[in-house]
Amino acid sequence: ERPEGYSFLPEFAGCHCTQVSIETAQSNLDTKVLETLPDKTILLGVIDLEDEAVETPETVAARIRRALPHKDASQIIVAPDCGMKYLPRERAYAKLEAMVAGTEIVRGELEAKAA
């Protein structure tokens, strides 16, 4: 039986790894759990690979924003939820384009806020 909400994530806080990859798009994970990993860089999964529909950049940006109250932007690396080998190449490429565009939206917002 799969644990609800990745209940094991806080255990990674004490390990020697510096980065933890977490799927948040497909699972709609409550990103508050990121607070339990204060010293880790998070590879934040924002592309749902179970759904072949291509996300809009705005959807990707919203998924990134969900993490920002719980983790500093400098500790987030935007990524797909998992590998893309089961998607058709053109669909995978379009999802990656949406991921980049969504990241650029959030980066612009953060830069405007800092100015």
C-alpha positions in Angstrom: 0.0 0.0 0.0 1.4 3.4 -1.1 1.9 5.8 1.8 -0.3 8.9 1.7 1.5 12.1 0.7 5.0 10.6 0.8 5.1 10.3 4.6 8.6 9.1 4.4 10.1 12.4 3.0 11.0 13.8 6.4 13.4 10.9 6.9 15.5 12.3 4.1 16.4 15.3 6.2 19.0 13.4 8.1 20.7 11.7 5.1 23.8 12.8 3.4 22.2 13.5 0.0 21.9 17.2 -0.9 19.1 16.9 -3.4 15.7 15.2 -3.3 13.5 14.7 -6.3 9.8 14.9 -5.5 6.8 14.4 -7.8 4.2 17.0 -7.1 2.2 17.3 -10.4 0.7 13.8 -10.7 0.3 13.3 -7.0 -0.9 16.9 -6.2 1.4 16.6 -3.2 0.9 19.0 -0.4 4.1 21.0 -0.7 4.1 21.9 3.0 6.1 18.7 3.3 9.1 20.6 1.8 9.5 22.3 5.1 10.7 19.0 6.6 13.7 19.2 4.3 15.3 22.6 5.1 18.8 21.8 4.0 18.0 20.0 0.8 17.7 21.2 -2.7 14.4 20.0 -4.2 14.0 18.7 -7.8 10.3 19.8 -8.0 8.3 17.6 -10.3 5.8 19.9 -12.1 5.0 17.9 -15.2 2.4 15.2 -15.0 3.7 12.3 -17.1 0.7 10.1 -16.5 -1.4 12.5 -18.5 -0.4 13.0 -22.2 -2.1 16.4 -22.3 0.5 19.2 -22.4 0.3 21.6 -19.5 0.0 25.3 -20.1 2.9 27.4 -18.9 0.4 28.9 -16.4 -0.4 25.5 -15.0 3.3 24.8 -14.6 3.8 28.2 -12.9 1.0 27.5 -10.5 2.7 24.2 -9.5 5.9 26.0 -8.9 4.2 28.7 -6.8 2.7 26.1 -4.6 6.2 25.2 -3.3 7.5 28.8 -2.8 5.8 29.4 0.6 7.6 26.3 1.9 11.0 26.4 0.2 13.3 29.2 -1.0 13.4 29.6 -4.7 17.2 29.1 -4.6 16.6 25.6 -3.3 14.2 24.5 -6.1 15.2 22.9 -9.4 12.1 22.6 -11.7 11.8 19.2 -13.3 9.3 16.7 -14.7 7.7 14.3 -12.2 9.7 11.4 -13.6 11.2 10.0 -16.8 9.5 10.8 -20.1 10.4 7.6 -22.0 6.8 6.4 -22.4 5.6 9.7 -24.0 5.7 10.3 -27.7 8.8 12.4 -28.5 6.7 15.4 -29.7 4.5 15.3 -26.6 7.5 15.1 -24.3 9.1 18.0 -26.0 6.0 20.1 -25.8 5.7 19.3 -22.0 9.4 20.4 -21.6 8.7 23.6 -23.5 5.7 24.3 -21.1 8.0 23.6 -18.1 10.6 26.1 -19.3 7.9 28.8 -20.1 6.2 28.2 -16.7 9.6 28.6 -15.0 10.2 31.8 -16.8 6.9 33.2 -15.6 7.7 32.5 -12.0 11.3 33.7 -12.4 10.0 37.0 -13.8 7.6 37.4 -10.9 10.4 36.7 -8.4 12.7 39.2 -10.1 9.9 41.9 -10.1 9.2 41.3 -6.4 13.0 41.6 -5.6 13.3 44.9 -7.5 
